[in-house]
């Protein structure tokens, strides 16, 4: 049931065309959507604070699903706005900052708020989250979208559903998009295969859930994910799309290979923490590079639709790989699974070397 709460992440491309085509205000198309969804998320977080977690679990899940819907929709509008206002030289750093910001949010939400929860309880914690969400409205309220937009293409306003959803079909009909779609589906495959069974692997090594959470959710994010995202964002443009995909893909394969060390008997905490940090660096750098290039494949007439469709492909392929990883581990063990993960990462690099131009 909890997994249903995250369903909007995989399906957001279905309503992204509506956000591209309509706006609640003429004072900035995507700015208006961001304000609306951010405000809704903040108010809803405040409402959730007054639910009893034990006796109103069904209502909590329903409102949490709605909260995820608001947050995901805000993400559509934010990404679309970024596509329109960031130039080619700015997209790498922009995505690096966005990715790093996501890790900071995970650190605060997964670590900071949990500590607050123990001290002040559920209601005050959720009210604090609601306040933080509403305070984050200040920059976007002051932002002038029209003054910063680089796009000269006019977004068509139409009520014809066929024309509204046409970008989802025409996206794949452009030259070269078949290969890029394959990259979207396969570039993070190795990482998803490994991460699907990483926590069970660490549990089998004797680590507690608290130790695993600290290792993967705090140390790896802070020491690996954040700096790797920023660094990858800086090098995408100088390297160019093809070389960035190749070099980061090779690094991703090496990072995944670090988890082979514990399967060979090197199971000390420094080794495990090192593997956690470097594997997070590989995943963070890979995501930053792919999402930066995804922006260049997003058309100014349908930025929300194009970008959301690409991110949904990544998300769905990752879910499938994580499901499959359990069966692979059962068949050939953790060492075999981690070896397959490295091989998958190297295979997509080979595809890029041979075909991507």
C-alpha positions as a Python dict, from the first residue, in 0.01 Angstrom:
ca = {
    (1, 'X'): (0, 0, 0),
    (2, 'X'): (285, 236, 81),
    (3, 'X'): (425, 190, -269),
    (4, 'X'): (102, 331, -413),
    (5, 'X'): (186, 666, -253),
    (6, 'X'): (479, 700, -495),
    (7, 'X'): (268, 605, -798),
    (8, 'X'): (249, 965, -931),
    (9, 'X'): (627, 960, -982),
    (10, 'X'): (593, 692, -1248),
    (11, 'X'): (278, 830, -1409),
    (12, 'X'): (335, 1205, -1405),
    (13, 'X'): (385, 1218, -1782),
    (14, 'X'): (11, 1149, -1815),
    (15, 'X'): (-91, 1494, -1688),
    (16, 'X'): (226, 1686, -1777),
    (17, 'X'): (72, 1788, -2116),
    (18, 'X'): (-213, 1956, -1927),
    (19, 'X'): (36, 2161, -1726),
    (20, 'X'): (210, 2258, -2051),
    (21, 'X'): (-113, 2370, -2215),
    (22, 'X'): (-306, 2542, -1936),
    (23, 'X'): (-214, 2780, -1656),
    (24, 'X'): (-408, 2928, -1362),
    (25, 'X'): (-254, 3271, -1426),
    (26, 'X'): (-116, 3483, -1707),
    (27, 'X'): (164, 3615, -1487),
    (28, 'X'): (406, 3337, -1565),
    (29, 'X'): (278, 3006, -1699),
    (30, 'X'): (485, 2760, -1491),
    (31, 'X'): (541, 3000, -1203),
    (32, 'X'): (166, 2998, -1139),
    (33, 'X'): (155, 2617, -1135),
    (34, 'X'): (452, 2598, -897),
    (35, 'X'): (289, 2840, -654),
    (36, 'X'): (-45, 2656, -669),
    (37, 'X'): (102, 2310, -610),
    (38, 'X'): (354, 2426, -348),
    (39, 'X'): (81, 2608, -155),
    (40, 'X'): (-146, 2304, -178),
    (41, 'X'): (133, 2076, -55),
    (42, 'X'): (207, 2303, 240),
    (43, 'X'): (-157, 2328, 347),
    (44, 'X'): (-210, 1955, 305),
    (45, 'X'): (98, 1879, 516),
    (46, 'X'): (-58, 2093, 787),
    (47, 'X'): (-384, 1899, 760),
    (48, 'X'): (-201, 1565, 783),
    (49, 'X'): (-47, 1683, 1109),
    (50, 'X'): (-385, 1650, 1280),
    (51, 'X'): (-441, 1287, 1180),
    (52, 'X'): (-393, 1007, 1430),
    (53, 'X'): (-135, 776, 1273),
    (54, 'X'): (-267, 468, 1454),
    (55, 'X'): (-642, 508, 1413),
    (56, 'X'): (-661, 703, 1085),
    (57, 'X'): (-404, 516, 877),
    (58, 'X'): (-632, 490, 572),
    (59, 'X'): (-692, 865, 569),
    (60, 'X'): (-320, 920, 618),
    (61, 'X'): (-239, 707, 313),
    (62, 'X'): (-503, 883, 103),
    (63, 'X'): (-380, 1231, 192),
    (64, 'X'): (-18, 1119, 150),
    (65, 'X'): (-102, 1004, -203),
    (66, 'X'): (-260, 1343, -271),
    (67, 'X'): (47, 1514, -124),
    (68, 'X'): (271, 1312, -355),
    (69, 'X'): (45, 1413, -645),
    (70, 'X'): (85, 1783, -560),
    (71, 'X'): (462, 1748, -514),
    (72, 'X'): (504, 1556, -838),
    (73, 'X'): (295, 1809, -1029),
    (74, 'X'): (504, 2090, -886),
    (75, 'X'): (809, 1899, -1004),
    (76, 'X'): (667, 1888, -1359),
    (77, 'X'): (624, 2265, -1362),
    (78, 'X'): (965, 2327, -1204),
    (79, 'X'): (1143, 2107, -1459),
    (80, 'X'): (955, 2272, -1745),
    (81, 'X'): (1051, 2616, -1617),
    (82, 'X'): (1414, 2506, -1588),
    (83, 'X'): (1410, 2385, -1949),
    (84, 'X'): (1286, 2725, -2061),
    (85, 'X'): (1511, 2952, -1855),
    (86, 'X'): (1841, 2760, -1853),
    (87, 'X'): (2069, 2794, -2151),
    (88, 'X'): (2278, 2503, -2285),
    (89, 'X'): (2579, 2616, -2079),
    (90, 'X'): (2373, 2633, -1759),
    (91, 'X'): (2183, 2305, -1768),
    (92, 'X'): (2462, 2090, -1629),
    (93, 'X'): (2517, 2302, -1321),
    (94, 'X'): (2141, 2355, -1289),
    (95, 'X'): (2077, 1982, -1279),
    (96, 'X'): (2372, 1929, -1047),
    (97, 'X'): (2230, 2182, -803),
    (98, 'X'): (1883, 2029, -834),
    (99, 'X'): (2019, 1679, -770),
    (100, 'X'): (2228, 1800, -476),
    (101, 'X'): (1924, 1981, -340),
    (102, 'X'): (1730, 1657, -356),
    (103, 'X'): (1994, 1485, -147),
    (104, 'X'): (1991, 1771, 104),
    (105, 'X'): (1613, 1732, 123),
    (106, 'X'): (1653, 1360, 185),
    (107, 'X'): (1905, 1431, 459),
    (108, 'X'): (1672, 1681, 626),
    (109, 'X'): (1357, 1475, 572),
    (110, 'X'): (1505, 1135, 643),
    (111, 'X'): (1738, 1237, 922),
    (112, 'X'): (1655, 1579, 1059),
    (113, 'X'): (1278, 1540, 1076),
    (114, 'X'): (1306, 1193, 1227),
    (115, 'X'): (1513, 1340, 1509),
    (116, 'X'): (1258, 1618, 1549),
    (117, 'X'): (982, 1356, 1550),
    (118, 'X'): (1136, 1185, 1851),
    (119, 'X'): (1157, 1515, 2038),
    (120, 'X'): (833, 1697, 1957),
    (121, 'X'): (598, 1432, 1819),
    (122, 'X'): (407, 1374, 1494),
    (123, 'X'): (188, 1686, 1491),
    (124, 'X'): (461, 1941, 1553),
    (125, 'X'): (692, 1767, 1307),
    (126, 'X'): (434, 1780, 1027),
    (127, 'X'): (349, 2140, 1110),
    (128, 'X'): (719, 2224, 1085),
    (129, 'X'): (731, 2053, 745),
    (130, 'X'): (426, 2251, 634),
    (131, 'X'): (591, 2575, 744),
    (132, 'X'): (912, 2494, 556),
    (133, 'X'): (710, 2413, 244),
    (134, 'X'): (527, 2746, 260),
    (135, 'X'): (844, 2946, 330),
    (136, 'X'): (992, 2795, 13),
    (137, 'X'): (725, 2986, -181),
    (138, 'X'): (901, 3319, -124),
    (139, 'X'): (1160, 3291, -406),
    (140, 'X'): (913, 3176, -672),
    (141, 'X'): (658, 3443, -577),
    (142, 'X'): (926, 3707, -642),
    (143, 'X'): (1043, 3541, -965),
    (144, 'X'): (957, 3703, -1300),
    (145, 'X'): (919, 3413, -1542),
    (146, 'X'): (868, 3625, -1852),
    (147, 'X'): (1188, 3823, -1792),
    (148, 'X'): (1402, 3510, -1758),
    (149, 'X'): (1255, 3277, -2019),
    (150, 'X'): (1491, 3204, -2309),
    (151, 'X'): (1226, 3031, -2518),
    (152, 'X'): (1079, 3225, -2808),
    (153, 'X'): (838, 2943, -2895),
    (154, 'X'): (480, 3001, -2801),
    (155, 'X'): (306, 2719, -2615),
    (156, 'X'): (-14, 2640, -2798),
    (157, 'X'): (-335, 2683, -2597),
    (158, 'X'): (-593, 2430, -2708),
    (159, 'X'): (-870, 2221, -2558),
    (160, 'X'): (-831, 1942, -2813),
    (161, 'X'): (-709, 1640, -2617),
    (162, 'X'): (-553, 1488, -2927),
    (163, 'X'): (-335, 1793, -2981),
    (164, 'X'): (-264, 1830, -2609),
    (165, 'X'): (-124, 1477, -2586),
    (166, 'X'): (41, 1476, -2929),
    (167, 'X'): (387, 1560, -2782),
    (168, 'X'): (396, 1226, -2599),
    (169, 'X'): (376, 1046, -2934),
    (170, 'X'): (581, 1284, -3146),
    (171, 'X'): (866, 1279, -2892),
    (172, 'X'): (970, 932, -3011),
    (173, 'X'): (933, 1018, -3379),
    (174, 'X'): (1228, 1257, -3391),
    (175, 'X'): (1558, 1139, -3545),
    (176, 'X'): (1795, 980, -3296),
    (177, 'X'): (1539, 951, -3019),
    (178, 'X'): (1524, 572, -3047),
    (179, 'X'): (1885, 538, -2930),
    (180, 'X'): (1837, 803, -2663),
    (181, 'X'): (1531, 616, -2534),
    (182, 'X'): (1749, 305, -2503),
    (183, 'X'): (2003, 507, -2303),
    (184, 'X'): (1727, 632, -2072),
    (185, 'X'): (1609, 278, -2008),
    (186, 'X'): (1951, 116, -1971),
    (187, 'X'): (2197, 373, -1833),
    (188, 'X'): (2096, 322, -1469),
    (189, 'X'): (2006, -47, -1505),
    (190, 'X'): (2316, -174, -1327),
    (191, 'X'): (2264, 60, -1033),
    (192, 'X'): (1898, -37, -998),
    (193, 'X'): (1984, -407, -1005),
    (194, 'X'): (2235, -361, -724),
    (195, 'X'): (2022, -129, -513),
    (196, 'X'): (1726, -364, -534),
    (197, 'X'): (1907, -610, -307),
    (198, 'X'): (2158, -386, -131),
    (199, 'X'): (1973, -352, 199),
    (200, 'X'): (1905, -728, 229),
    (201, 'X'): (2274, -785, 153),
    (202, 'X'): (2383, -549, 430),
    (203, 'X'): (2135, -709, 671),
    (204, 'X'): (2284, -1048, 591),
    (205, 'X'): (2626, -904, 676),
    (206, 'X'): (2493, -827, 1024),
    (207, 'X'): (2418, -454, 1004),
    (208, 'X'): (2111, -318, 1181),
    (209, 'X'): (1849, -113, 998),
    (210, 'X'): (1968, 194, 1188),
    (211, 'X'): (2326, 139, 1076),
    (212, 'X'): (2215, 84, 717),
    (213, 'X'): (2001, 398, 722),
    (214, 'X'): (2291, 605, 854),
    (215, 'X'): (2533, 456, 601),
    (216, 'X'): (2315, 481, 290),
    (217, 'X'): (2087, 771, 378),
    (218, 'X'): (2320, 1012, 555),
    (219, 'X'): (2689, 939, 498),
    (220, 'X'): (2655, 826, 136),
    (221, 'X'): (2429, 1117, 44),
    (222, 'X'): (2642, 1377, 219),
    (223, 'X'): (2989, 1252, 127),
    (224, 'X'): (2904, 1098, -210),
    (225, 'X'): (2579, 1209, -366),
    (226, 'X'): (2598, 1585, -317),
    (227, 'X'): (2958, 1650, -433),
    (228, 'X'): (2926, 1405, -724),
    (229, 'X'): (2610, 1576, -850),
    (230, 'X'): (2774, 1919, -846),
    (231, 'X'): (3095, 1795, -1008),
    (232, 'X'): (2908, 1604, -1280),
    (233, 'X'): (2699, 1912, -1350),
    (234, 'X'): (3014, 2115, -1407),
    (235, 'X'): (3177, 1873, -1652),
    (236, 'X'): (2884, 1781, -1880),
    (237, 'X'): (2919, 2083, -2106),
    (238, 'X'): (3302, 2080, -2137),
    (239, 'X'): (3303, 1707, -2211),
    (240, 'X'): (3002, 1703, -2441),
    (241, 'X'): (2709, 1463, -2416),
    (242, 'X'): (2881, 1156, -2562),
    (243, 'X'): (3203, 1173, -2362),
    (244, 'X'): (3016, 1262, -2043),
    (245, 'X'): (2795, 954, -2084),
    (246, 'X'): (3099, 733, -2151),
    (247, 'X'): (3324, 861, -1871),
    (248, 'X'): (3051, 876, -1609),
    (249, 'X'): (2921, 538, -1724),
    (250, 'X'): (3266, 385, -1671),
    (251, 'X'): (3288, 546, -1328),
    (252, 'X'): (2943, 410, -1247),
    (253, 'X'): (3061, 57, -1336),
    (254, 'X'): (3369, 91, -1114),
    (255, 'X'): (3153, 228, -832),
    (256, 'X'): (2916, -67, -856),
    (257, 'X'): (3214, -301, -855),
    (258, 'X'): (3313, -173, -512),
    (259, 'X'): (3036, -387, -364),
    (260, 'X'): (3210, -699, -492),
    (261, 'X'): (3474, -645, -222),
    (262, 'X'): (3245, -754, 65),
    (263, 'X'): (3145, -1064, -133),
    (264, 'X'): (3517, -1151, -148),
    (265, 'X'): (3547, -1134, 230),
    (266, 'X'): (3646, -768, 281),
    (267, 'X'): (3360, -678, 516),
    (268, 'X'): (3502, -424, 758),
    (269, 'X'): (3302, -107, 820),
    (270, 'X'): (3552, 117, 635),
    (271, 'X'): (3513, -101, 325),
    (272, 'X'): (3133, -94, 350),
    (273, 'X'): (3122, 282, 403),
    (274, 'X'): (3364, 333, 116),
    (275, 'X'): (3149, 121, -114),
    (276, 'X'): (2837, 310, -5),
    (277, 'X'): (2997, 648, -77),
    (278, 'X'): (3151, 562, -413),
    (279, 'X'): (2840, 380, -538),
    (280, 'X'): (2629, 680, -441),
    (281, 'X'): (2874, 902, -627),
    (282, 'X'): (2833, 687, -938),
    (283, 'X'): (2455, 694, -922),
    (284, 'X'): (2441, 1068, -852),
    (285, 'X'): (2680, 1157, -1134),
    (286, 'X'): (2496, 930, -1379),
    (287, 'X'): (2158, 1082, -1295),
    (288, 'X'): (2293, 1435, -1327),
    (289, 'X'): (2440, 1368, -1671),
    (290, 'X'): (2131, 1190, -1803),
    (291, 'X'): (1887, 1454, -1677),
    (292, 'X'): (2106, 1732, -1817),
    (293, 'X'): (2095, 1573, -2162),
    (294, 'X'): (1723, 1508, -2118),
    (295, 'X'): (1674, 1884, -2099),
    (296, 'X'): (1836, 1927, -2440),
    (297, 'X'): (1587, 1674, -2580),
    (298, 'X'): (1293, 1865, -2432),
    (299, 'X'): (1120, 2093, -2680),
    (300, 'X'): (1032, 2450, -2577),
    (301, 'X'): (672, 2394, -2692),
    (302, 'X'): (625, 2099, -2454),
    (303, 'X'): (900, 2106, -2189),
    (304, 'X'): (696, 1952, -1909),
    (305, 'X'): (568, 1667, -2126),
    (306, 'X'): (906, 1583, -2279),
    (307, 'X'): (1107, 1599, -1958),
    (308, 'X'): (847, 1410, -1754),
    (309, 'X'): (825, 1137, -2017),
    (310, 'X'): (1201, 1087, -2008),
    (311, 'X'): (1215, 1080, -1628),
    (312, 'X'): (923, 834, -1619),
    (313, 'X'): (1112, 597, -1849),
    (314, 'X'): (1409, 608, -1612),
    (315, 'X'): (1187, 555, -1308),
    (316, 'X'): (988, 266, -1458),
    (317, 'X'): (1297, 82, -1584),
    (318, 'X'): (1451, 123, -1239),
    (319, 'X'): (1145, -26, -1069),
    (320, 'X'): (1149, -324, -1305),
    (321, 'X'): (1521, -381, -1249),
    (322, 'X'): (1480, -369, -871),
    (323, 'X'): (1201, -628, -892),
    (324, 'X'): (1412, -855, -1112),
    (325, 'X'): (1716, -818, -885),
    (326, 'X'): (1560, -1037, -618),
    (327, 'X'): (1517, -1326, -860),
    (328, 'X'): (1871, -1280, -994),
    (329, 'X'): (2017, -1282, -642),
    (330, 'X'): (1821, -1595, -555),
    (331, 'X'): (1951, -1769, -867),
    (332, 'X'): (2319, -1672, -862),
    (333, 'X'): (2378, -1508, -523),
    (334, 'X'): (2485, -1158, -425),
    (335, 'X'): (2824, -1185, -591),
    (336, 'X'): (2664, -1292, -918),
    (337, 'X'): (2407, -1012, -897),
    (338, 'X'): (2672, -747, -834),
    (339, 'X'): (2876, -886, -1122),
    (340, 'X'): (2573, -864, -1350),
    (341, 'X'): (2521, -503, -1233),
    (342, 'X'): (2875, -410, -1336),
    (343, 'X'): (2834, -592, -1668),
    (344, 'X'): (2508, -407, -1737),
    (345, 'X'): (2675, -72, -1669),
    (346, 'X'): (2963, -158, -1902),
    (347, 'X'): (2728, -287, -2173),
    (348, 'X'): (2543, 43, -2200),
    (349, 'X'): (2878, 225, -2221),
    (350, 'X'): (2966, -4, -2511),
    (351, 'X'): (2636, 82, -2678),
    (352, 'X'): (2710, 453, -2643),
    (353, 'X'): (3063, 413, -2780),
    (354, 'X'): (2935, 223, -3085),
    (355, 'X'): (2614, 408, -3166),
    (356, 'X'): (2582, 743, -2987),
    (357, 'X'): (2688, 1048, -3184),
}
